[in-house]
């Protein structure tokens, strides 16, 4: 039973469990990266001592959007619909920026960012699927 006292089938519970496990792995990995950059910034005075001085501003947008998408995964642990929409929205917003940026840089590893977007977006899709399935179960039980 969920928190409202309605029964939810096993498949729906599995969807939520998979989404939570997958999102927990992504959230922990992102936090470790953030902690690593913070420690580097505190000890050396700069976040990445190997970074170039002049690079286009557009290169900052995909990582920021991905962190906001990961924030959506954290929100989805409490509010599946809202967090899943935040996650999916920022993941989808990242794709056009990557499509614009890749021809400019001619990066040889152009598929890696798209794979990362898919990896981060998938739990958001699962959270939205869980919300959709549980909404249908609750509304069908309320009408009976």
C-alpha positions as CSV (number, residue, x, y, z in Angstrom):
1,X,0.0,0.0,0.0
2,X,1.2,3.5,-0.7
3,X,0.9,6.4,1.8
4,X,-2.7,7.1,0.8
5,X,-3.9,3.6,1.7
6,X,-4.5,2.5,-1.9
7,X,-3.1,-0.8,-3.3
8,X,-0.6,-0.5,-6.1
9,X,0.3,-3.6,-8.2
10,X,3.7,-5.2,-8.1
11,X,4.9,-3.9,-11.5
12,X,4.2,-0.3,-10.4
13,X,6.2,-0.8,-7.2
14,X,9.0,-2.3,-9.2
15,X,9.1,0.7,-11.5
16,X,9.4,3.0,-8.5
17,X,12.1,0.8,-6.9
18,X,14.2,0.7,-10.1
19,X,13.8,4.5,-10.6
20,X,14.9,5.1,-7.0
21,X,17.9,2.8,-7.2
22,X,19.0,4.2,-10.5
23,X,18.5,7.8,-9.4
24,X,20.3,7.2,-6.1
25,X,23.4,6.0,-8.0
26,X,23.3,9.1,-10.2
27,X,22.7,11.4,-7.3
28,X,25.6,9.9,-5.3
29,X,27.9,10.1,-8.3
30,X,27.0,13.7,-8.9
31,X,27.5,14.6,-5.2
32,X,30.9,12.9,-5.3
33,X,31.9,15.0,-8.3
34,X,30.6,18.2,-6.7
35,X,32.5,17.4,-3.5
36,X,35.7,16.6,-5.5
37,X,35.5,20.0,-7.3
38,X,34.8,21.8,-4.0
39,X,37.7,20.2,-2.3
40,X,40.0,21.1,-5.2
41,X,38.7,24.6,-5.2
42,X,39.3,25.0,-1.4
43,X,42.8,23.5,-1.5
44,X,44.1,25.1,-4.7
45,X,42.0,28.2,-5.0
46,X,40.5,27.1,-8.4
47,X,38.0,24.4,-9.2
48,X,40.0,22.9,-12.1
49,X,43.6,23.9,-12.4
50,X,43.8,22.3,-15.9
51,X,40.9,24.3,-17.3
52,X,41.5,26.6,-20.2
53,X,41.1,30.3,-19.6
54,X,39.0,31.2,-22.7
55,X,36.2,28.9,-23.6
56,X,32.7,29.6,-24.9
57,X,30.0,30.2,-22.3
58,X,27.8,27.6,-24.0
59,X,30.1,24.9,-22.6
60,X,28.8,25.7,-19.1
61,X,25.1,25.2,-19.9
62,X,25.0,21.4,-20.4
63,X,26.6,20.5,-17.1
64,X,24.4,23.0,-15.2
65,X,21.3,21.6,-16.9
66,X,22.5,18.0,-16.0
67,X,22.9,19.0,-12.4
68,X,19.4,20.5,-12.4
69,X,18.1,17.3,-14.0
70,X,19.7,15.4,-11.2
71,X,18.1,17.8,-8.7
72,X,14.8,16.8,-10.4
73,X,15.6,13.1,-9.6
74,X,16.1,14.0,-5.9
75,X,12.7,15.9,-5.9
76,X,11.1,12.8,-7.6
77,X,11.7,10.7,-4.5
78,X,8.9,12.7,-2.8
79,X,6.9,14.1,-5.8
80,X,7.2,11.7,-8.7
81,X,5.4,13.8,-11.3
82,X,7.1,17.1,-10.4
83,X,10.6,15.7,-10.1
84,X,10.2,13.6,-13.2
85,X,9.1,16.6,-15.2
86,X,12.0,18.7,-13.9
87,X,14.4,15.9,-14.8
88,X,13.0,15.3,-18.3
89,X,12.7,19.0,-19.1
90,X,16.3,19.7,-18.3
91,X,17.5,16.6,-20.1
92,X,15.5,17.6,-23.2
93,X,16.8,21.1,-23.0
94,X,20.4,19.9,-23.0
95,X,20.0,18.1,-26.4
96,X,19.6,21.2,-28.6
97,X,22.6,22.8,-26.9
98,X,24.7,19.8,-27.6
99,X,23.5,19.7,-31.2
100,X,24.5,23.3,-31.7
101,X,27.8,22.9,-29.8
102,X,29.2,19.7,-31.4
103,X,29.7,21.1,-35.0
104,X,31.5,24.1,-33.6
105,X,34.0,22.1,-31.6
106,X,34.3,19.0,-33.8
107,X,34.7,16.9,-30.7
108,X,35.6,13.2,-31.6
109,X,33.7,11.9,-28.6
110,X,30.4,13.5,-29.6
111,X,28.2,10.5,-28.5
112,X,29.2,10.6,-24.8
113,X,27.1,13.6,-23.8
114,X,24.0,12.1,-25.4
115,X,24.6,8.8,-23.7
116,X,24.8,10.6,-20.4
117,X,21.6,12.5,-21.1
118,X,19.8,9.2,-21.7
119,X,21.3,7.7,-18.5
120,X,20.1,10.6,-16.4
121,X,16.7,10.9,-18.2
122,X,15.7,7.3,-17.8
123,X,14.9,7.4,-14.1
124,X,12.8,10.5,-14.7
125,X,10.8,8.6,-17.3
126,X,10.4,5.8,-14.8
127,X,9.2,8.2,-12.1
128,X,6.7,9.6,-14.5
129,X,5.6,6.1,-15.4
130,X,5.1,5.2,-11.8
131,X,3.1,8.4,-11.2
132,X,0.9,7.6,-14.2
133,X,0.3,4.0,-13.2
134,X,-0.4,4.8,-9.6
135,X,-2.7,7.7,-10.5
136,X,-4.7,5.3,-12.6
137,X,-4.9,2.7,-9.8
138,X,-6.0,5.3,-7.2
139,X,-8.6,6.9,-9.5
140,X,-10.1,3.5,-10.4
141,X,-10.3,2.5,-6.7
142,X,-11.9,5.8,-5.7
143,X,-14.7,5.3,-8.3
144,X,-15.5,1.7,-7.0
